[in-house]
Amino acid sequence: MTLPGRTYIARHGETVFNAARRMQGDQLDTPLTRTGFAQADAMGETLARRLGLQPPLELWSSPSGRALQTLAIIAEHIGADWHGATRDRRLQEIDVGEWAGRNYADIMADQGDILDPHEALFSVRPPGGEWYDDIAARLQKWIDDTAHLTADRLVIMHGMSSRVLRGMLLGLPIDPLWRAPIAPSLPQGTMVMIDNGVEEIVHLGGSAKPA
């Protein structure tokens, strides 16, 4: 499936939860670290060099504070109106249910490994949370509801949910293990551009941190 125009998808910068190895998932109030601000700054600089000031981009963001902070910095670089961005819950990170706010080490002490080291994805479903087909279902609704919008768009979201969206827009097959199309993992502070099913890395971030 494709969307009209070009879709720039950015993964937010590092947060205080990422730095502490604490599970955040769809929690809204985990702010950026100084590293996270620097990652957002680098994405903004790169996008400004590429598109110039006030490019005709529609701004979309997960309502999570870390995504909105990242967007604010990028928007400043390109002269875009942050207040005009659409916040959409369907762009949020995976819901980690009962794991929310807990340290990874404590969770793994209770129930063993929860991450697939090769795919950088959860290997078990978070209790009371989502699986990847749940993310795909809500993102499909977002795609369907916005497919009539022809302008290029900038979308700020998260590690796991962005991999599902990228997989969908790239036309990747549904993986039977994850039950959704999953694009390769990219570091925090990375921005890609997808146009007609083809992905280009616009800016590559500097660290890979989990949800």
Buried (B, 14 or more C-beta within 10 A) or exposed (E): EBBBBBBBBBBBBBBBBBBEEBBBBBBBEBEBBEBBBBBBBBBBBBBBEBBEEEBEBBBBBBBBBBBBBBBBBBBBBBEBEBEEBEBBEBBBBBBBBEBBEEBBEEBEEEEEEBBEEEBBBBBEBBEEBBBBEBBBEBBBEBBEEBEEEEEBBBBBBBBBBBBBBBBBBBEBEBBEEBBBBBBEBBBBBBBBBBBEEEBEEBBBBBBBBBB
